[in-house]
Amino acid sequence: NTQAAVNFQNTKKIFFELKTAAQEIRFERLAEELPALTAEGFHGKISGENFIKGNFEPDSEQLVAEASFSFSIPDGTIRGAPVGKIETTGGMSYAGNNLTIKNLFIAYNDLTLLANGSVVTVRRNPLAQIEIRGKLPLDILPLLPLRMPDTFALPKISGVCDLAGAAKIHLSGTPPPELNGTINAPQLTVGSLPVAAVKIDFSHKNNALMLKSSGKLAAGAFQCEASADFIPKIFTYKSRIKAAELDLRRLLTELNSPYAPTCQGSLTLDGGFDGRGWDKHAVNGQINLSLNKGSLSGFALLRQLDTLLQTKIFQEFPVTTAAGVFKINQARVETNNLQIIGPETALLFQGTIWFDQRFENARLTVEISANSASKISAAVLDKMFLPLNTTYMQVFPLQGTLLDPSVEPAAQSTQTQPSAEPGFFQSLFKPQ
């Protein structure tokens, strides 16, 4: 037996030099400081200690070795940003064509990962099978090399989640890697929006990513399923989301919306999207929205109506129920049935709103019960030749934008008459 302290880079050379001098070679090495490491987007100096021991049998050309290591990167940078101290400990063993990873532990700020697995060479294509558990702080996401256009910005996500997963990776790159696992987080913040009890199941196979998530949001609950197919230079995606009993005022407050003080109710939504790449014009989908037992006010469109009718009916607009189906296509949202119904007032919105908030072919039908119509200015009623104690109905074409609408009446107001035919507001104003 021959024992020697050797430089790791020269180990193979020494093996062959000593092959004729010994039937078995045993070696061990204590590593000195390692040189600076530079990779794509990363630079840092690695220091630490390694211990490697094992033996090589020249007759069978079999290498059996074990390694333990502990090193740190005290001053590394990723994509130009300082990352602070990264520490790693763990061990490996090698026998034949099998490399085993033992308790590879990585610590960086709130990030802790523990990995175990193996790398096996099959038909000259090494296969890595790794299991990973740990805690993942989501504020490190901006450091990842995600390639997105400048016009598309993800909201900031903060919080710490528990990660448990497994991966199969062919080091040659073919076939694509397989991933699966679960992410749990008691509390996350997406932009300014708190989300609780988050659970995400994920899998990736044959360049297809599948996600299934759930959580609590604005005193309600949500569920989401999504899939994405990655092909060279582009990807396609589909998603489905359901949310029930969201507190509208709390939701708007957490989103820092100026409408939070004037809007409330229980919000439910159900919808889905699909698209291709980052192009907003390629997004298609449909959303069903409903609001119960709430109120809506403070919107520019409602203020315009009050100005036109010389009243304050919409200054505080109680809503018994509101519902509508919205179709999304080519950077625009279309609906023909957004109904907002209050105790004595009802609205019907029909038309298109572009992503830049422009109206197109849009109109608003307003109906006010005879009781509340008495609050409309007499001058306005006289212009419409409407007698008192008459239900008021008017169609308003809409121009401009949501934030700066232009509202003008399209036709003379009419008195509603009882009818057996089903209509938009049939039986709406029954006495309570």
C-alpha positions as CSV (number, residue, x, y, z in Angstrom):
1,N,0.0,0.0,0.0
2,T,1.2,3.5,-0.8
3,Q,-0.1,6.5,1.0
4,A,0.6,10.1,0.0
5,A,-0.7,13.6,0.2
6,V,-1.4,14.6,-3.4
7,N,-2.8,17.6,-5.3
8,F,-6.3,16.7,-6.5
9,Q,-5.7,17.9,-10.0
10,N,-2.7,15.6,-10.3
11,T,-4.3,12.5,-8.8
12,K,-5.0,10.8,-12.1
13,K,-1.5,11.4,-13.3
14,I,-0.1,9.9,-10.1
15,F,-2.4,6.9,-10.4
16,F,-0.9,6.0,-13.8
17,E,2.7,6.7,-12.7
18,L,2.3,4.3,-9.7
19,K,0.2,1.7,-11.5
20,T,3.2,-0.6,-12.1
21,A,4.6,0.0,-8.6
22,A,1.6,-1.1,-6.6
23,Q,-1.5,-3.2,-6.8
24,E,-3.5,-0.7,-4.8
25,I,-3.1,3.0,-4.2
26,R,-4.6,4.8,-1.2
27,F,-4.6,8.6,-1.1
28,E,-5.8,11.5,1.0
29,R,-5.7,15.2,0.6
30,L,-6.4,18.3,2.6
31,A,-7.4,21.1,0.3
32,E,-5.8,24.5,0.4
33,E,-7.6,27.7,-0.5
34,L,-9.3,27.3,-3.9
35,P,-8.9,29.9,-6.7
36,A,-11.5,32.5,-7.6
37,L,-14.6,31.0,-9.4
38,T,-16.2,32.8,-12.3
39,A,-19.4,31.5,-14.0
40,E,-22.2,33.1,-16.0
41,G,-23.5,36.0,-13.9
42,F,-21.4,34.9,-10.8
43,H,-18.0,35.8,-9.4
44,G,-16.5,35.0,-6.0
45,K,-13.5,33.6,-4.2
46,I,-14.0,30.3,-2.6
47,S,-12.1,29.3,0.6
48,G,-12.4,26.3,2.8
49,E,-11.1,22.8,3.4
50,N,-11.7,19.5,1.7
51,F,-10.8,16.0,2.8
52,I,-10.6,13.3,0.2
53,K,-9.6,9.7,0.7
54,G,-10.0,6.5,-1.1
55,N,-8.2,3.9,-3.2
56,F,-7.6,3.0,-6.8
57,E,-7.2,-0.6,-8.1
58,P,-5.2,-0.6,-11.3
59,D,-6.1,-4.1,-12.3
60,S,-9.9,-3.3,-12.3
61,E,-9.3,0.4,-13.0
62,Q,-11.9,1.0,-10.2
63,L,-11.8,4.2,-8.2
64,V,-13.4,4.2,-4.7
65,A,-13.3,7.5,-2.9
66,E,-15.0,9.6,-0.3
67,A,-14.9,13.3,0.1
68,S,-16.1,15.8,2.7
69,F,-16.0,19.5,2.3
70,S,-16.7,22.8,4.0
71,F,-16.2,26.1,2.2
72,S,-17.6,29.6,2.0
73,I,-17.9,32.4,-0.5
74,P,-17.5,35.5,1.7
75,D,-17.8,38.2,-1.0
76,G,-19.5,36.8,-4.1
77,T,-21.6,38.7,-6.6
78,I,-24.5,37.5,-8.8
79,R,-25.4,39.6,-11.9
80,G,-23.4,42.4,-10.4
81,A,-25.2,42.4,-7.1
82,P,-23.4,41.6,-3.8
83,V,-24.8,38.3,-2.4
84,G,-23.0,38.1,0.9
85,K,-21.7,35.0,2.5
86,I,-22.6,31.5,1.2
87,E,-21.6,28.5,3.2
88,T,-21.6,24.8,2.1
89,T,-20.9,21.5,3.8
90,G,-21.4,18.0,2.7
91,G,-19.9,14.8,1.4
92,M,-19.6,12.6,-1.6
93,S,-18.5,9.1,-2.4
94,Y,-17.6,7.5,-5.7
95,A,-17.5,3.8,-6.6
96,G,-17.6,2.5,-10.2
97,N,-19.9,4.6,-12.2
98,N,-21.9,5.8,-9.2
99,L,-21.4,9.2,-7.5
100,T,-23.4,9.6,-4.2
101,I,-24.1,13.0,-2.7
102,K,-24.5,12.9,1.1
103,N,-26.1,15.7,3.1
104,L,-25.0,18.5,0.8
105,F,-26.0,21.6,2.9
106,I,-26.2,25.1,1.6
107,A,-26.8,28.2,3.7
108,Y,-27.3,31.7,2.5
109,N,-29.1,34.3,4.7
110,D,-32.6,32.7,5.1
111,L,-31.9,30.1,2.4
112,T,-31.2,26.6,3.7
113,L,-31.1,23.5,1.4
114,L,-30.3,19.9,2.1
115,A,-29.6,17.7,-0.9
116,N,-29.1,13.9,-1.2
117,G,-28.8,11.8,-4.3
118,S,-26.6,10.2,-6.9
119,V,-25.1,10.6,-10.3
120,V,-25.0,7.4,-12.4
121,T,-23.5,7.1,-15.9
122,V,-25.7,5.1,-18.2
123,R,-24.8,4.8,-21.9
124,R,-22.4,7.8,-21.5
125,N,-25.2,10.0,-20.3
126,P,-24.8,10.8,-16.6
127,L,-28.2,10.9,-14.8
128,A,-28.4,12.9,-11.6
129,Q,-31.3,12.0,-9.2
130,I,-31.5,14.5,-6.3
131,E,-33.9,15.0,-3.4
132,I,-34.0,18.5,-1.9
133,R,-35.5,19.9,1.2
134,G,-35.2,23.3,2.8
135,K,-36.3,26.8,3.3
136,L,-36.4,29.2,0.3
137,P,-36.7,33.0,0.7
138,L,-38.5,34.4,-2.3
139,D,-36.8,37.7,-2.2
140,I,-33.9,36.0,-4.0
141,L,-36.0,35.6,-7.2
142,P,-34.6,38.9,-8.8
143,L,-31.2,37.3,-8.7
144,L,-32.3,34.5,-11.0
145,P,-31.4,34.8,-14.7
146,L,-35.0,35.1,-15.9
147,R,-35.2,36.6,-19.4
148,M,-38.3,38.8,-19.7
149,P,-39.0,41.9,-21.7
150,D,-38.7,45.2,-20.0
151,T,-42.4,45.8,-20.6
152,F,-43.3,42.8,-18.4
153,A,-42.6,43.2,-14.7
154,L,-43.3,40.6,-12.1
155,P,-44.6,41.9,-8.8
156,K,-42.1,41.7,-5.9
157,I,-42.7,38.5,-3.9
158,S,-41.4,38.2,-0.3
159,G,-41.6,35.6,2.3
160,V,-40.0,32.2,3.2
161,C,-41.4,28.9,2.0
162,D,-40.7,25.3,2.8
163,L,-39.5,23.3,-0.3
164,A,-39.5,19.6,-0.7
165,G,-38.9,18.1,-4.1
166,A,-37.0,15.7,-6.4
167,A,-35.2,16.0,-9.7
168,K,-34.0,13.8,-12.5
169,I,-31.4,15.6,-14.7
170,H,-29.5,14.1,-17.6
171,L,-26.3,16.1,-17.6
172,S,-26.1,15.9,-21.4
173,G,-29.2,18.0,-21.5
174,T,-31.3,15.3,-23.3
175,P,-33.9,14.3,-22.4
176,P,-35.2,17.4,-20.5
177,P,-35.1,17.4,-16.7
178,E,-37.9,16.0,-14.6
179,L,-39.0,17.9,-11.4
180,N,-41.7,17.5,-8.9
181,G,-42.4,18.7,-5.4
182,T,-44.4,20.9,-3.0
183,I,-44.0,24.4,-1.7
184,N,-45.7,25.6,1.5
185,A,-45.7,29.1,2.9
186,P,-47.7,30.3,5.9
187,Q,-47.5,33.9,4.7
188,L,-46.3,35.6,1.5
189,T,-46.6,39.1,0.1
190,V,-47.2,39.6,-3.6
191,G,-46.6,43.2,-4.4
192,S,-48.5,44.7,-1.4
193,L,-51.0,41.9,-1.2
194,P,-50.7,39.4,1.8
195,V,-51.5,35.8,0.9
196,A,-51.7,33.1,3.6
197,A,-51.6,29.3,3.8
198,V,-50.1,29.0,0.4
199,K,-49.5,25.5,-1.0
200,I,-48.1,24.9,-4.5
201,D,-47.6,21.4,-6.1
202,F,-45.4,21.5,-9.1
203,S,-44.0,19.1,-11.7
204,H,-42.0,19.4,-14.9
205,K,-41.6,16.7,-17.5
206,N,-41.0,16.8,-21.3
207,N,-40.6,20.6,-21.2
208,A,-44.1,20.9,-19.7
209,L,-44.6,22.6,-16.3
210,M,-47.7,21.9,-14.2
211,L,-48.7,24.0,-11.1
212,K,-51.6,23.6,-8.7
213,S,-51.9,26.1,-5.8
214,S,-54.3,27.2,-3.1
215,G,-54.4,29.8,-0.3
216,K,-56.2,32.4,1.6
217,L,-56.7,35.9,0.3
218,A,-58.6,39.0,1.6
219,A,-60.6,36.9,4.1
220,G,-61.5,34.4,1.3
221,A,-59.9,31.5,-0.5
222,F,-58.5,30.8,-3.9
223,Q,-57.4,27.9,-6.1
224,C,-55.3,28.1,-9.2
225,E,-54.1,25.5,-11.8
226,A,-51.6,26.4,-14.5
227,S,-49.6,24.7,-17.2
228,A,-46.8,25.9,-19.5
229,D,-45.2,24.2,-22.5
230,F,-41.6,25.4,-23.2
231,I,-40.4,25.2,-26.7
232,P,-37.3,26.8,-28.2
233,K,-37.5,30.7,-27.9
234,I,-41.2,30.7,-26.9
235,F,-43.7,29.2,-24.5
236,T,-47.4,28.7,-24.2
237,Y,-49.5,28.7,-21.1
238,K,-52.9,28.0,-19.7
239,S,-54.4,28.9,-16.3
240,R,-57.6,28.5,-14.3
241,I,-58.4,30.4,-11.1
242,K,-61.3,30.4,-8.7
243,A,-61.7,32.7,-5.7
244,A,-64.7,32.9,-3.4
245,E,-66.0,35.3,-0.7
246,L,-63.2,37.8,-1.0
247,D,-63.7,40.9,1.0
248,L,-63.6,43.6,-1.7
249,R,-62.8,46.5,0.7
250,R,-60.0,44.5,2.3
251,L,-58.7,43.4,-1.1
252,L,-58.6,47.0,-2.4
253,T,-57.0,48.3,0.8
254,E,-54.2,45.7,0.5
255,L,-53.7,46.7,-3.1
256,N,-53.5,50.4,-2.0
257,S,-56.4,51.2,-4.3
258,P,-58.0,54.7,-4.0
259,Y,-61.4,53.0,-4.3
260,A,-61.0,51.1,-1.0
261,P,-62.9,53.6,1.1
262,T,-65.9,53.6,-1.2
263,C,-66.3,50.0,-2.3
264,Q,-67.2,46.9,-0.4
265,G,-69.0,43.5,-0.7
266,S,-68.3,39.8,-1.1
267,L,-66.5,39.1,-4.4
268,T,-66.4,35.8,-6.3
269,L,-64.5,35.1,-9.5
270,D,-64.0,32.1,-11.8
271,G,-62.0,32.3,-15.0
272,G,-59.2,31.1,-17.2
273,F,-56.4,32.4,-19.5
274,D,-54.2,31.1,-22.2
275,G,-51.4,32.8,-24.2
276,R,-48.1,32.6,-26.0
277,G,-44.9,34.2,-24.8
278,W,-44.9,37.6,-23.2
279,D,-47.1,39.2,-25.8
280,K,-50.2,40.8,-24.1
281,H,-52.0,40.7,-27.5
282,A,-51.8,36.9,-27.4
283,V,-53.7,36.6,-24.1
284,N,-57.1,35.0,-24.4
285,G,-59.5,34.2,-21.6
286,Q,-62.8,34.6,-19.8
287,I,-63.7,35.8,-16.2
288,N,-67.0,35.5,-14.5
289,L,-67.3,38.0,-11.7
290,S,-70.0,38.5,-9.0
291,L,-70.4,40.9,-6.1
292,N,-73.0,40.5,-3.3
293,K,-74.3,42.8,-0.5
294,G,-71.9,45.7,-1.2
295,S,-71.6,49.2,-2.5
296,L,-69.7,50.9,-5.3
297,S,-68.9,54.6,-5.5
298,G,-66.1,57.0,-6.2
299,F,-65.7,56.0,-9.9
300,A,-65.4,58.7,-12.5
301,L,-68.2,57.2,-14.5
302,L,-70.7,57.3,-11.6
303,R,-69.7,60.9,-10.8
304,Q,-70.5,61.8,-14.5
305,L,-73.9,60.3,-14.1
306,D,-74.7,62.3,-11.0
307,T,-73.5,65.5,-12.8
308,L,-75.7,64.8,-15.8
309,L,-78.8,64.0,-13.7
310,Q,-78.1,66.8,-11.2
311,T,-78.5,64.3,-8.3
312,K,-76.5,62.4,-5.7
313,I,-78.0,58.9,-6.4
314,F,-74.6,57.4,-7.2
315,Q,-72.6,59.2,-4.6
316,E,-73.3,56.2,-2.3
317,F,-74.5,53.4,-4.6
318,P,-75.6,50.3,-2.6
319,V,-75.4,47.1,-4.6
320,T,-77.6,44.1,-3.9
321,T,-75.9,42.0,-6.6
322,A,-73.5,42.5,-9.5
323,A,-72.4,40.0,-12.1
324,G,-70.8,39.9,-15.5
325,V,-68.9,37.7,-18.0
326,F,-65.7,39.3,-19.4
327,K,-63.9,38.0,-22.5
328,I,-60.2,38.8,-23.0
329,N,-58.8,38.9,-26.5
330,Q,-56.2,41.0,-28.4
331,A,-55.4,43.3,-25.5
332,R,-59.0,44.2,-24.8
333,V,-61.9,43.2,-22.5
334,E,-65.4,42.7,-23.8
335,T,-68.7,42.2,-22.0
336,N,-72.4,42.4,-23.0
337,N,-73.9,41.6,-19.6
338,L,-72.3,43.4,-16.7
339,Q,-75.3,44.0,-14.5
340,I,-75.1,46.1,-11.3
341,I,-78.4,46.1,-9.4
342,G,-79.2,48.0,-6.3
343,P,-82.4,48.3,-4.3
344,E,-83.8,51.0,-6.6
345,T,-81.2,51.6,-9.2
346,A,-79.7,49.3,-11.9
347,L,-76.9,49.6,-14.5
348,L,-76.1,47.5,-17.5
349,F,-72.6,47.9,-19.2
350,Q,-72.0,46.6,-22.7
351,G,-68.9,47.1,-24.8
352,T,-65.1,46.9,-25.0
353,I,-62.4,48.3,-22.8
354,W,-58.9,48.1,-24.1
355,F,-55.9,47.4,-21.8
356,D,-55.1,51.1,-21.9
357,Q,-58.6,51.7,-20.5
358,R,-60.1,53.2,-23.7
359,F,-63.8,52.6,-24.4
360,E,-64.9,51.2,-27.7
361,N,-68.5,50.6,-28.8
362,A,-69.5,50.9,-25.1
363,R,-72.7,52.0,-23.6
364,L,-74.3,52.2,-20.2
365,T,-78.0,51.6,-19.6
366,V,-79.3,53.3,-16.5
367,E,-82.7,52.5,-14.9
368,I,-83.9,54.2,-11.7
369,S,-87.1,53.3,-9.9
370,A,-89.9,55.8,-9.7
371,N,-89.2,56.4,-6.0
372,S,-85.5,57.3,-6.6
373,A,-86.2,59.1,-9.9
374,S,-87.9,61.8,-7.9
375,K,-84.4,62.7,-6.7
376,I,-83.4,63.6,-10.3
377,S,-83.4,67.3,-11.0
378,A,-86.8,68.5,-12.3
379,A,-85.0,70.4,-15.0
380,V,-83.5,67.2,-16.3
381,L,-86.9,65.4,-16.2
382,D,-88.6,68.3,-18.0
383,K,-86.0,68.1,-20.8
384,M,-86.8,64.4,-21.2
385,F,-90.6,65.0,-21.1
386,L,-90.9,62.6,-18.2
387,P,-93.8,63.0,-15.7
388,L,-93.2,62.5,-12.0
389,N,-93.4,59.1,-10.3
390,T,-92.1,57.4,-13.5
391,T,-89.3,54.9,-13.8
392,Y,-86.3,56.5,-15.5
393,M,-84.4,54.6,-18.2
394,Q,-81.6,56.0,-20.3
395,V,-78.9,54.7,-22.6
396,F,-75.5,56.5,-22.5
397,P,-72.9,55.9,-25.1
398,L,-69.4,56.0,-23.5
399,Q,-66.3,57.7,-24.9
400,G,-62.9,58.4,-23.4
401,T,-61.4,56.1,-20.8
402,L,-62.3,54.6,-17.4
403,L,-60.5,57.4,-15.6
404,D,-61.7,60.2,-17.9
405,P,-65.1,59.1,-19.4
406,S,-67.3,61.1,-21.6
407,V,-71.0,60.4,-21.0
408,E,-73.8,61.8,-23.1
409,P,-77.5,60.6,-23.4
410,A,-78.2,58.8,-26.7
411,A,-82.0,59.0,-26.7
412,Q,-85.0,60.3,-24.9
413,S,-85.8,58.6,-21.6
414,T,-88.8,56.3,-21.6
415,Q,-91.4,55.2,-19.1
416,T,-91.2,51.4,-18.4
417,Q,-94.4,49.5,-18.9
418,P,-95.5,46.2,-17.3
419,S,-94.8,43.3,-19.7
420,A,-95.0,39.6,-19.7
421,E,-91.9,39.4,-21.9
422,P,-88.6,38.7,-20.0
423,G,-86.6,41.8,-19.9
424,F,-83.3,43.0,-18.5
425,F,-84.9,44.6,-15.4
426,Q,-88.1,42.6,-15.2
427,S,-89.5,42.5,-11.6
428,L,-86.5,44.5,-10.5
429,F,-88.3,47.1,-8.4
430,K,-90.9,44.9,-6.6
431,P,-92.1,46.4,-3.3
432,Q,-90.2,45.0,-0.3
